[in-house]
Amino acid sequence: MRSTNNSGEMEALVDVRRRIPGRGAWLHPSEECWKLAIKRRAIGRALPGVTNTGDVEAFAQNGLPHLAGHVIRT
């Protein structure tokens, strides 16, 4: 999901529980899908204005914890 951090920068956050209000984008729960989205910079295209994808990248690098069969909103 797209949010603004404390310094005013637009960032993409991972919303596993799908509870945070706001503009979001959906990704499949496969590690390959996440890595491809990061590599192709698809997060920034799906969520215009996002310049910080650190949360999404960290989540993907940790092996997508707690994703047994869930579609995840970023």
N, C-alpha and C positions, 0 to 999 in steps of 0.2 A: 504494500500500500504506500501511497505517497504521503509524506508528512514534512513539516518544517522543523529542523533541529534548533537548538538554542542560539546558534549563530546566524539563523535565518536562511541556511542552505537547505534546498529541497533534497530529501533523501528517501530511499526506498526501504521500507521495513518489512519484515516477514511476520505475517499474522496467521499463525498456525491454527488458532481457535476461530478465526474469521469473525472477530468481534469489534475490531477497531473501525470506527466510521471513517469514510473518505473514499477517495478514488483508489481502486485496486486493479491488479492484473493477476491472472491465474496461471499457475505452472503445474505440470504433471509431477507426481512424486518420484520421478526417476532422476538419479544423479546426472545422467547424460543430458536430460532436458535442461536442468539448471545450468550445467556447465556451458552448454551450447547457447543458452540465453545470455549468459554473462559474456561469452566470447564474441557473440554477434552484437552485443550492446542493445539487446532487445528491450531491456528494462527501461532504458531512457526513452525509447520510442513508444512503448506502451504507456508510460507515465511521463508525459511531457514536463520538462523543467527539472527532472531529477538529475542531479550531478553526483550524488553520493550513493553508491550501491554497496558499501562496505558490509552492511548487515546481511544482505542477500549473499554476497560472496563468502562471508564467514559461515553462514548457515550451510551453504553447499560444501564448503571445505570440511565441515564437521560430519559429513556423511548423511545429511538430512535427518537429524534425530527426530524420533517420534512421528514418523510418517506412514505407518503401516496402512496403506490403502487410502490415504487422504489426498485430495487435491488441495494445494496450498495457494493462498492468496498472498501476493507481495504488494 
